[in-house]
Structures are given as C-alpha cells and as structure tokens.
Amino acid sequence: MVGRTGAERDGARRRPEADSAPPPAAPRPRPGGPGRPHLRARRLPLVLALAPALLLGGFALWVLYGSAWLRVEEVTAEGERVLTEREVLRAAEVPVGEPLVSVDPEAVERRLLDGLSRIDSVDVTRSWPHGVEVAVTERKPVAVMVQNAPNGEGGSDEDGARERTYVEVDDEGVRFGTVAERPDGVPVLALELDDSPSRHRFGEERMREEAVKVAAALSDAVRRDTRAIRVRSHDSITLEMAGGRTVVWGSSEKSAAKARSLSLLMKAAEDARRFDVSVPTAPAASGS
C-alpha cells in the first residue's frame, strides 16, 4: 500500500476547516432601499404620540408668558407699622403688567432688605392668577441714640433739648431708622465717657454695644419704665427709671440674670428708689 503524499495529508487537514467556515453575510440594504419604509413606519406612531404633548407644552408656555391671563395686576403689602405701603411697594419694584411667572420672589425680597433697613424679614409670594403679596416684619427698637443734641450725645427727654433726632437700635445693635421723637417705652442710650479709661480701652462703639445688650435684656414692662441707660465705664452702667428711680447695673455681663432679678426686686420693693442688681444673686433695694 502506497502512503499519501504530504500535499494530500495537508489537504485532508484543511478540508474540515473549510467545511466549517460560516456562510458569507447577506448584503445590507442600502439607504433608501427596502428596509427604509419599515423604519419610517416605526417612527410615525411615536411622532403622533408626542404631537399632543408638544402642542400642550407650547400652549402652556403661551398662557404663562404670552397671554394676558396670568399677568401682574395687583401688588399688596402687609405687616408695616412705621413704613407705609407705598414705601414698601416702591422698594419691591414688582413690574405690574408683566407675566406673573416671571416675578422672582427671592429677588424682590433682596431688594426690600437692601433698600429698607427698617425691615427685619420679608416674605414674597405669587398669588395666582394676578397678584403678588409682600409680608414684612419691621425691626423693633430696644433703645435710641440721640443725634443733634445741643450738648452732644446723651441725656434723656427731661433734659429739655428740642432740636434733636433719634436713631433707633434693635436688639442686635442694628441702627435702622431715624425719628423726630423718642418712641414710647424705648430708653435713650447716653454715653458719658469723657473721663473714662474705658473710652480708650474699648472705644465708644463697644460701649454702645454693651448698652444695647442691657436694653435687649430688659423685660417689656421694665423697658417701658426706663428713660435712659447711662454708660460711664465698662462696669458702670445705670438705668434712669420713671419717677426718679435708679438702677445700678454694673457691666453688661449676666444681663439676662440681672434683668430677672430686677423684675422680682421691683415687685417686692415697690416703694424703693434705688435698686442694685450688679450682683444678680444678691440684689438690693433702698430708699422710699
């Protein structure tokens, strides 16, 4: 038996591989060929389904921005006590006639807080379909500082000065308004620091802040009875009360405790003329 040649053996090894080779791929349809109409047919229902949503969205945008149905027709203000509604609305700068949706409440609030220092907080809301509502909370003075006093800063209303104005100060020390008359129940801050080392050590502004802390700590009833808060040094603050009564306060430290002690002491010793709460745990009253 004659053996196979090398070429025959190689051919025998290659044939199974040739027999197992994949069939050639079918040619892809050309653009615009038979497969294209099927693609267009699949897209048509999607377009038809989206059309109502697109039309509705366009109509909504027109209603909000283009129509006359939802435009600003009225701007109202509430909560003002010293400010007038006209002052609040002028500072708010809400454009009447513009689309209500275009009004930015936060921007209006910033304009009010920046433009009117008397405002402590503000809330602006859209009132559909035609309104904008502005609710303000004004700062409340706990003390006033004297300006244009004939003898400089200081003194109380009993001093007889006439040509003066008052700067209102709230419980955070913010100066927010100037008035011609001292508000009822609000004491005057009187700094008397000419010969005091505290003036050079702390400065007048720091001493004024200390006096504000005292005023803010007082109960409403005691503050209404206080005519002036006199500051002669860092640890020498006194209150001048109605009826010629005097309160020795000391420094502004522990003012909350001192205010509580003073309220109790004034109830227990109604006829006293002098009260000392510089040590709040050991208050004292004297005179009658």
Helices and strands as residue ranges (DSSP letters): H 6-20, H 36-61, I 62-66, E 74-78, H 85-92, G 100-102, H 105-115, E 119-127, E 131-138, E 143-147, G 157-159, E 165-169, E 175-179, E 188-191, H 197-201, H 204-217, H 220-225, E 226-233, E 236-241, G 242-244, E 246-250, H 255-268, E 274-276, E 284-286
